[in-house]
Amino acid sequence: MLCATSRLLAARTATALPAQPRGRGPGARCRRRELHFPGHPEVPLGEFLAGRLARSSVSASRRAILRRGRMPPAVGGGPAGSELRPRRGRCGPQVTRAVGPDVAAEPAARSPKRPARGSRRFEAAGRWALLALVTLLSFATRFHRLDEPPHICWDETHFGKMGSYYINRTFFFDVHPPLGKMLIGLAGYLSGYDGTFLFQKPGDKYEHHNYMGMRGFCAFLGSLLVPFAYLTVLELSRSLPAALLSAALLTFDTGCLTLSQYILLDPILMFFIMAAMLSMVKYNSCADRPFSAPWWFWLSLTGINLAGALGVKFVGLFIILQVGWNTISDLWHLFGDLSLSVVTVGKHLTARVLCLIVLPLTLYTATYAVHFMVLNKSGPGDGFFSSAFQARLSGNNLHNASIPEHLAYGSVITVKKLRMAIGYLHSHRHLYPEGIGARQQQVTTYLHKDYNNLWIIKKHNTNADPLDPSFPVEFVRHGDIIRLEHKETSRNLHSHYHEAPLTRKHYQVTGYGINGTGDSNDFWRIEVVNRKFGNRIKVLRSRIRLIHLVTGCVLGSSGKVLPKWGWEQLEVTCTPYLKETLNSIWNVEDHINPKLPNISLDVLHPTFPEILLESHMVMIRGNNGLKPKDNEFTSKPWHWPINYQGLRFSGINDTDFRVYLLGNPVVWWLNLLSIVLYVLLGSIIAIAVQRGAHLPAEVEGLSQVLLQGGGQLLLGWMLHYFPFFLMGRILYFHHYFPAMLFSSMLTGILWDTVLQLCAWSLASPFLARGMYAAGLLSLLLGTAYSFYLFHPLAYGMVGPLAQDPRSPMAGLRWLESWDF
Amino acid sequence: MLGFLERPVVVTADINLNVVALTAVGLLSRLWQLAYPRAVVFDEVYYGQYISFYMKRIFFLDGSGPPFGHMLLALGGYLGGFDGNFLWNRIGAEYSSNVPVWSLRLLPALTGALLVPMAYQILLELGFSHCAATGAALLILIENALITQARLMLLESVLIFFNLLAVLSYLKFANSQKQRPFSLRWWFWLTLTGMACSCAVGVKYVGVFTYLLVLAVAGVHAWHLIGDRTLSHVRVLCHLLARAAALLVVPALMYLLFFYVHLTLVCRSGPHDQIMSSAFQASLEGGLARITQGQPLEVAYGSQVTLKNVFGKPVPCWLHSHQSTYPMIYENGRGSSHQQQVTCYPFKDVNNWWIVKDPGRHPLVVSNPPRPVRHGDIVQLVHGMTTRFLNTHDVAAPLSPHSQEVSCYVDYNISMPSQNLWRLDIVNRESDTEVWKTILSEVRLVHVNTSAVLKLSGAHLPDWGFRQLEVVGEKLSRGYHESMVWNVEEHRYGKSQEQKERELELHSPAQMDVSRNLSFMARFLELQWRMLTVKSDDSEHKYSSSPLDWVTLDTSIAYWLHPRTSAQIHLLGNIVIWASAGLATAVYALLFFWYLLRRRRCIRDLPEGCWLRWVLAGALCAGGWAVNYLPFFLMEKTLFLYHYLPALTFQILLLPVVLQHVADHLCRSPLLRSVFGSLVVAWYSCACHVFNTLRPLTYGDRSLSPGELRALRWKDTWDILIRKY
């Protein structure tokens, strides 16, 4: 709502201002939404306020325009067809010139002094100096005690391990896209880590292994978040204090600090999110010079960062939505600008499609290409993927294997479930226990390779040995009636009208018969999915279904784990529902038939798009499979903004080195308050504007920053937070941190605006200045002091737990749910 | 005084015969042979049992929706004199003579019939012609799926009725806004909008999507109102307040009212009691209330109690112990304390009794006067049958190795001292000195030595634990979870020493009457919460489908098959209407974006009024379709074709909108227009023909031959039942 309003405002301003040929002077560049600090532009409040000095003239001119009332669009005196035109009220300085010297002179006369060229240079220098200071502070905090604790903390056990996998080139499976782990692996490789550390469980000592390269890389990216925030806010608000405040909030947040110091995906993800945000904002500022070099640079950088964000975690999708929304509204404004020809708008559209869709997609796909190229050895992830996929991996038993291609009667086969992590059709010499269906031999699925997974395909009506060389080879075809005999026990795959052990609506599947002689309940029709005619059945590639002839049900596996009597293997059932779900589709993996010629499996290599698709399916299913259990403690999205509960990174007992991921409560609660305040203030301004109230010039400028810049950030916060309420998967506290970045930036803009508004409403200039400075300083010092209080959470602490009154942290346990 | 007599009393009536005729055919199509078949059809088996519960006033819990819909169905039963005695166990079972089938099915049929004139009214209010409006009504009339669904004891047609009513009354309200705001008519339609919305939500939760749509449209209109500078601030404020009251406050109150009536009606204990908390159960007649009647309210030292877990998942259960001990070594090689097992047991049992003991005193009986236990007191819990103390220690629990094992202390293991002191923490206390109350108090038992909390882990123990549920000690600092909270259910003062028996009888304990103690809001909140969190069991169904199948009608549901012939009721849509409605939505979207883009370049194809009408119609009809359809992609429950019907109804309303637009604005020449008109007529007759062909499956009145049935199987995915002779 707010956002829409800000667009509305912007549109109105844009139409109200006359078209202008673009000025090349320094004052004209990217200057917009000027702020005015009431009355006293030249009084230096130290470096903090330096940014404001140079702009008094501009804000004054703006005030002049507003005093004259809005200009009708017809005034637009610019050359027709000029495509380089200011938009969205970013053209304060140009307007000054358009309005004419008489108007500009008036405020100039009122404002005490126009800052000289020297002070402008001074201001730029101050800006850079501040940036350097902020960056330095950020790096200092992030790299301080980076090597401690010298053992595995929390999820380092996963991501460090995956980095090692890249170094060792063994295949693994993870629910996140590969880029983040690849970068970790690369950092480890470059810093001399050899991939030999096992990363078994949190708390294991690193000893002589070099882990600092990987931690240092993550800390490096994590440190860059602060300057990025600083630059983004500066670009959005044009206010140095706001940028400084945002940077301070992030620097002094113990949560961001902790999350940046370890081998995790989050610093990498947040780096790309913030970089995408920054380049988007920068590129927005260049909108008055389309197709210029910086414009292209920032636009394509946005695309690259989007690819990076999505390549690390699927959460990157949210920043893509934000950029997408920004781009659409941007194009919408361009399209509504009648002075631009449709061809030009088309060019704009094409540029964005190229840089924001084609480029990221290419890069994203490229990361997968690298991923599959690097990981070419068999490893722990094989079982999650299809047989055809496994054939690619050296060391896997399917790699370079040669087996007969088409199924024939008499073949010995293993049958694998197409769905991941279900395994092979399996039977063994144990019966179903008393009271669970018929007391016949169990049939299950089993994840590991085993002799009991072998089955022989036989014709349903004869029991003659088909391997007898006197018989000709007869291939199994789609639609044939077959019998599957278990090789080890010579019992037939069998089903009947008894309910399955766990899924009560399905039928039980058993092994039945003696030496291959059973009854008509052993007959199955073999069908290939999406096949109409009696074709042969291919190993690995044909997706087959087995349909029980008598009951008409389909052989499937529910994926439920059998109790102990079933050795905790997975249940196999015959489902009467004939839907083509993955639960009932199988493929043949191993195939032994001496009468058939072997072919190399290399011809079956899946193509790259197939691999890409398959790995995405597996990842999505893996993500959906991460479901919380009823009686467990789980982190709920509503816990996060209130900093309800932290995450233990390391250590439990009072003798351990403890690191606890918890946001700096002062920062987080200030953020929370700011969001509420922002929504209130924003609605009030929006309603006032809608009611047609005339805002004073100063307030108008401030409210533009608030609604536009703040609106972007609020949208970012909402996009990175609210979707978690819809997610069914298990959630953790650290999922909130991308949203927290946005909310901290919003806090910076909001308090700067609020303080300026308060100062503006005060009559005395001296008071106003003092109030502004005092407010800002107290916010900065407050966060710094709270960081001083809470820093042991991030840098680690030893000693009694905080519940213990002897602990130095006892007084800081402000919520009972904090556990450090 | 008598001035009104000076003028004659004149009644002028405008009767729109269109509406009358449409209502009549609507009623005819929905009510014809309503009592046939006299057998349970499909989901009647599901709703019927709730009707029976209402008739017998037995409490039940249905997570599928709020109670208003069930109550409406039950109203039909009440008016028909149904006594609730019918066993709803099987689709196809013949109704016994005491079931008033006609009156039970009447209400859904009436609401289904009224959809026809309402469609007409909506299109009129949207500003389209009588012709288009009549077309919309006629399309609703011959939609087979809507007919099938309306003629049975099902809730979809009631839901659709309230959805359309909400939209219609909002449109009437918005139109009277232009003429006379704050008139009686204005107030009437505004309030009716709110009421219809809450009724829709009250029938099924999915009604909330239409409610949100209406709220969004109202919000946009209100925003324009704020921007209207001809109105004074006060007047704008009045407008906003009136809308907020009618569209937010009234629905909330109505929703509460449904639950109030529901809880008043179902006041006896029944089969679903177990899911609810003890306090709730005790507020029902019979059941737990009978057991707990007259038991003392305040738990005192020496009280004998049973402790029920508040969370109650996976099953409601009571803290339990028995003679058996934990196995010395578990299957995975870990060791245990080899002390007596403590579990959670889902059945009433003598081993569920525990005695609350004061650690400082010896006797296990209640003193005179009883000394009540308060929040923060340290207690010991003694297992009644084995007289062992509830204990926990730093030993990993059998199935949850991160938590502590809870046992009843056995003293032969000298290396482990007993740690049997527990601090009582009353979670829902109002003051810090509150007394532990039976049923009402929810308590946590915090172990004094290790600050672990007694918790139900939810795992089932293996055979050595008799498949009972595991109880563990969990660190207090992990936060609050309902599975850590227990309440006393049964309670009596211990009086094992005979000499004291008399004294205790003389001392009459404070009686409790929980049903009066539990407020309506407490009961409402609990019931609502349980309804939202109750999980339906195994979710596979033969006729379930995915939302993708719906638009193209790739699925169908067999509702009922005649026991002897091939006569059957089958939920199948009129495929011509489905296809053209889908097409119309696509055309609307394309045209809309085309116009929008051209307007942005200041090319106005449509006059302003026409454009606004076109946008509003799209927002309500296409928007209604989208909000009632798209959310199903995010839902994880089992879905059926009938879930699509609310969305379909909105889509059908869009169809004449698009047709009229094409005729008015895209057919430039009169010749083109007449060609288009005749095409529409041909298309409608085609739809009529399909309706007529599918009619035997809709009404189930005529038995078709296998050949005819096979001929009706236009899509491979339609599972039309064919009886083999």
Contacts between the chains, C-beta under 8 A, distances in Angstrom:
chain1	res1	chain2	res2	distance
A	332	B	600	7.2
A	335	B	597	7.1
A	335	B	600	5.2
A	335	B	601	7.1
A	336	B	600	4.7
A	336	B	601	7.5
A	338	B	601	6.6
A	338	B	602	6.1
A	342	B	601	7.6
A	503	B	538	6.8
A	503	B	540	7.9
A	504	B	538	6.9
A	505	B	538	6.1
A	505	B	540	6.1
A	564	B	331	7.9
A	564	B	462	6.4
A	564	B	463	7.7
A	575	B	540	7.7
A	576	B	542	7.1
A	577	B	540	6.1
A	577	B	541	7.6
A	577	B	542	5.3
A	629	B	458	6.5
A	630	B	311	7.9
A	630	B	313	4.6
A	630	B	314	6.6
A	630	B	458	5.5
A	630	B	483	7.8
A	631	B	311	7.0
A	631	B	313	6.5
A	631	B	455	7.7
A	631	B	456	6.3
A	631	B	457	5.6
A	631	B	458	3.2
A	631	B	459	8.0
A	631	B	481	7.4
A	631	B	483	4.6
A	632	B	458	7.8
A	633	B	478	5.2
A	633	B	479	5.8
A	633	B	481	5.7
A	644	B	479	8.0
A	645	B	479	5.8
A	687	B	226	6.1
A	690	B	223	6.9
A	690	B	226	4.9
A	690	B	227	4.6
A	691	B	226	6.1
A	691	B	227	7.2
A	691	B	229	7.1
A	691	B	233	7.4
A	691	B	236	7.7
A	692	B	227	7.5
A	692	B	229	4.9
A	726	B	634	6.5
A	728	B	636	6.8
A	803	B	451	7.4
A	803	B	477	7.0
A	816	B	477	8.0
A	817	B	477	7.5
A	817	B	479	4.9
A	817	B	480	7.7
A	819	B	475	7.9
A	819	B	477	4.1
A	819	B	478	7.3
